Amino acid sequence: MIKRISVLKGVGRFSALNSIQGSEGDFSELNVIYASNSCGKSTLCDVFRSLDTGNSAYVIGRKRHGSNTQQEIVVLLEQGQTTRFQNAQWHERENCPPIHVYDDRFVAENVFIGYHISLDQRRNLYGLVIGDQAITLKQAVDAAEQQLSSATSALNRAQTNLTRLIPTGYTADSFRNLAAVEDVDNKITEVV
């Protein structure tokens, strides 16, 4: 579990946050971040998202405007271990537990929002899922449905092409059930 952010420099509104020793302000297993607009909530969410995924772009995209300071983040973990963001990458991130961030980015990427439901949205509404694992499973189902659709199209094309080759008066099944003709190649040669 994350215990606290010890250092937060050059990230969003935070020019140089250095937390004070002690337990006041430590994180717990579940945390709600609440503040007025433009106080740094989204910045903190991107820091946590970056720490969880290892994707540095979330932090790099939050570089403090006009700052020449290198971005630096030090996160203290529950067992006294630390993980750091320096030189545009996370170090010792493997000690960090999974972090789930439920913010407006999460909602935009994972939840259907709207007043008018189009046909495509109605089809996708049954695929509403929440969470990384559910999204991965939903994507696998979507890929399987696409493969099934492609295979069905290929089967239909093959059946259409086969039907053109079947003599008039026969169906694919009745043609398939015709008795085999012994020595057919010689008989064809005799007729030709």
Contacts in CASP RR format, 6 or more apart in sequence:
PFRMAT RR
TARGET T0000
AUTHOR 0000-0000-0000
METHOD contacts of the structure
MODEL  1
MIKRISVLKGVGRFSALNSIQGSEGDFSELNVIYASNSCGKSTLCDVFRS
LDTGNSAYVIGRKRHGSNTQQEIVVLLEQGQTTRFQNAQWHERENCPPIH
VYDDRFVAENVFIGYHISLDQRRNLYGLVIGDQAITLKQAVDAAEQQLSS
ATSALNRAQTNLTRLIPTGYTADSFRNLAAVEDVDNKITEVV
1 27 0 8 1.000
1 28 0 8 1.000
1 29 0 8 1.000
1 77 0 8 1.000
1 78 0 8 1.000
1 97 0 8 1.000
2 27 0 8 1.000
2 48 0 8 1.000
2 75 0 8 1.000
2 76 0 8 1.000
2 77 0 8 1.000
2 78 0 8 1.000
2 96 0 8 1.000
2 97 0 8 1.000
2 99 0 8 1.000
3 26 0 8 1.000
3 27 0 8 1.000
3 76 0 8 1.000
3 77 0 8 1.000
3 78 0 8 1.000
3 80 0 8 1.000
4 19 0 8 1.000
4 25 0 8 1.000
4 26 0 8 1.000
4 27 0 8 1.000
4 75 0 8 1.000
4 76 0 8 1.000
5 17 0 8 1.000
5 19 0 8 1.000
5 44 0 8 1.000
5 47 0 8 1.000
5 73 0 8 1.000
5 74 0 8 1.000
5 75 0 8 1.000
5 76 0 8 1.000
6 18 0 8 1.000
6 19 0 8 1.000
6 74 0 8 1.000
6 75 0 8 1.000
6 76 0 8 1.000
6 82 0 8 1.000
7 17 0 8 1.000
7 18 0 8 1.000
7 19 0 8 1.000
7 72 0 8 1.000
7 73 0 8 1.000
7 74 0 8 1.000
8 14 0 8 1.000
8 16 0 8 1.000
8 17 0 8 1.000
8 47 0 8 1.000
8 72 0 8 1.000
8 73 0 8 1.000
9 15 0 8 1.000
9 16 0 8 1.000
9 17 0 8 1.000
9 69 0 8 1.000
9 70 0 8 1.000
9 71 0 8 1.000
9 72 0 8 1.000
9 73 0 8 1.000
10 16 0 8 1.000
10 63 0 8 1.000
10 64 0 8 1.000
10 67 0 8 1.000
10 69 0 8 1.000
10 70 0 8 1.000
10 71 0 8 1.000
10 72 0 8 1.000
11 43 0 8 1.000
11 47 0 8 1.000
11 59 0 8 1.000
11 62 0 8 1.000
11 63 0 8 1.000
11 64 0 8 1.000
11 71 0 8 1.000
11 73 0 8 1.000
12 40 0 8 1.000
12 43 0 8 1.000
12 62 0 8 1.000
12 63 0 8 1.000
12 64 0 8 1.000
12 65 0 8 1.000
13 38 0 8 1.000
13 39 0 8 1.000
13 40 0 8 1.000
13 43 0 8 1.000
13 64 0 8 1.000
14 40 0 8 1.000
14 43 0 8 1.000
14 64 0 8 1.000
15 64 0 8 1.000
15 67 0 8 1.000
15 69 0 8 1.000
16 69 0 8 1.000
19 25 0 8 1.000
33 41 0 8 1.000
33 44 0 8 1.000
33 45 0 8 1.000
34 41 0 8 1.000
35 41 0 8 1.000
41 103 0 8 1.000
42 103 0 8 1.000
42 104 0 8 1.000
42 105 0 8 1.000
43 62 0 8 1.000
45 101 0 8 1.000
45 103 0 8 1.000
45 105 0 8 1.000
46 58 0 8 1.000
46 59 0 8 1.000
46 61 0 8 1.000
46 62 0 8 1.000
47 58 0 8 1.000
47 59 0 8 1.000
47 62 0 8 1.000
47 73 0 8 1.000
47 85 0 8 1.000
48 99 0 8 1.000
48 101 0 8 1.000
49 55 0 8 1.000
49 58 0 8 1.000
49 99 0 8 1.000
49 101 0 8 1.000
49 105 0 8 1.000
50 56 0 8 1.000
50 57 0 8 1.000
50 58 0 8 1.000
50 59 0 8 1.000
50 85 0 8 1.000
50 90 0 8 1.000
51 73 0 8 1.000
51 75 0 8 1.000
51 83 0 8 1.000
51 85 0 8 1.000
51 90 0 8 1.000
51 93 0 8 1.000
51 96 0 8 1.000
51 99 0 8 1.000
52 96 0 8 1.000
52 98 0 8 1.000
52 99 0 8 1.000
52 100 0 8 1.000
52 101 0 8 1.000
54 90 0 8 1.000
54 93 0 8 1.000
56 85 0 8 1.000
56 88 0 8 1.000
56 89 0 8 1.000
56 90 0 8 1.000
59 71 0 8 1.000
59 73 0 8 1.000
59 85 0 8 1.000
59 88 0 8 1.000
60 71 0 8 1.000
60 88 0 8 1.000
63 71 0 8 1.000
64 71 0 8 1.000
70 86 0 8 1.000
70 87 0 8 1.000
71 85 0 8 1.000
71 86 0 8 1.000
71 88 0 8 1.000
72 84 0 8 1.000
72 85 0 8 1.000
72 86 0 8 1.000
73 84 0 8 1.000
73 85 0 8 1.000
74 82 0 8 1.000
74 83 0 8 1.000
74 84 0 8 1.000
74 85 0 8 1.000
75 82 0 8 1.000
75 83 0 8 1.000
75 84 0 8 1.000
75 96 0 8 1.000
76 82 0 8 1.000
77 83 0 8 1.000
77 95 0 8 1.000
77 96 0 8 1.000
77 97 0 8 1.000
79 95 0 8 1.000
81 92 0 8 1.000
81 95 0 8 1.000
82 92 0 8 1.000
83 90 0 8 1.000
83 91 0 8 1.000
83 92 0 8 1.000
83 93 0 8 1.000
83 95 0 8 1.000
83 96 0 8 1.000
84 90 0 8 1.000
84 91 0 8 1.000
84 92 0 8 1.000
85 91 0 8 1.000
100 131 0 8 1.000
107 113 0 8 1.000
110 129 0 8 1.000
110 130 0 8 1.000
110 131 0 8 1.000
110 135 0 8 1.000
111 128 0 8 1.000
111 130 0 8 1.000
112 121 0 8 1.000
112 124 0 8 1.000
112 125 0 8 1.000
112 128 0 8 1.000
117 125 0 8 1.000
127 138 0 8 1.000
129 135 0 8 1.000
129 137 0 8 1.000
129 138 0 8 1.000
159 172 0 8 1.000
162 172 0 8 1.000
163 172 0 8 1.000
166 172 0 8 1.000
166 175 0 8 1.000
167 175 0 8 1.000
181 187 0 8 1.000
END
